[in-house]
Amino acid sequence: MPLAEQLLDASLWASVTRALIPVLLAAIGGMICERAGVFQISLEGMMLVGAFGAVAMAHVSGSATIGSAAAVMAAVLLSLILAFGAVSRDGNPIVLGIAINILALGITSFLLPQLFGVRGTFQPEGGVRIPRLLLPGLSELPFLGPVLFSLSFLGYVALVLVPLTWFVLFRTPVGLRLRGVGERPMAAETLGVSTNTYKYLAVIASGALTGLAGAQLALGNVGVFAENMSSGRGWIAVVAVLLGRAHPVGVLGACLLFGFAEAFGFRLQGQGLAVQITDAVPFVVTLIALVLARKRFTRLLDLSETKI
């Protein structure tokens, strides 16, 4: 199929959306932390723990909803380590984040054979999955139907969070205080704002959203848990926050770039390109974009930010 036809193929863009959702959920969580002044690089570990918790509880309960709730709880518990260390004890969030990522990889790899007697991959009993929700009428639209209106519940949540977080950050007093805590913490304290409270809530919110990202990745995209299945997506989410300058629109654009690179890489793999090359495509493309588009994103996003 010619390249131009592939780029207009609805199935390609549906794959882009599926690849986009987990990264977008995690990146929005990282963006909230960034706005509160906590550099969040433990998204990889939280996503991995969330994926494990989702599959484990889905296996026990037979419910994707309970599995998703367990994913949120697991990632939030992990986020409290970062919150306590970086906020309460004034530790280095980068060091703590790296430690959390290592802890998550080790504990999931340890618990998989201990709890389920398998190594590598595990599928919940009954093949529990997060179902797709077809919006009546809209899901039947050509092109847009399979791309935007045939997603899982978490997929719709991720897309709705983009305008919602923009509104909260730039059109509400809560968003103003959150940005003030990250940009001018001493000034925020003089106005009676508890900086530690806002930072704790931001880190916990990032844990909850990244846990949902893990649930979507495990139960929505593939239906199994595999060791280290986050495969760098948490790091891509960190890059998306930097590339998008912690702005919802910019973060969405960066995640969309990654989703397209991953989906197109899989298509090239199906046409015979070496898997080592296709696996590297999303990371190479994202890093190149981070270098080349930084200044342009800065100018575009400054136009849409206004103070209350």
Secondary structure, 3 states (H helix, E strand, C coil): CCHHHHHCCHHHHHHHHHHHHHHHHHHHHHHHHHHCCCCCCCHHHHHHHHHHHHHHHHHHHCCHHHHHHHHHHHHHHHHHHHHHHHHHCCCCHHHHHHHHHHHHHHHHHHHHHHHHCCCCEECCCCCCCCCEEECCCHHHCCCHHHHHCEEEHHHHHHHHHHHHHHHHHHHCHHHHHHHHHHHCHHHHHHCCCCHHHHHHHHHHHHHHHHHHHHHHHHHHHHCCEECCCCCCHHHHHHHHHHHCCCCHHHHHHHHHHHHHHHHHHHHHHHCCCCHHHHHHHHHHHHHHHHHHCHHHHHHHHHHHCCCC
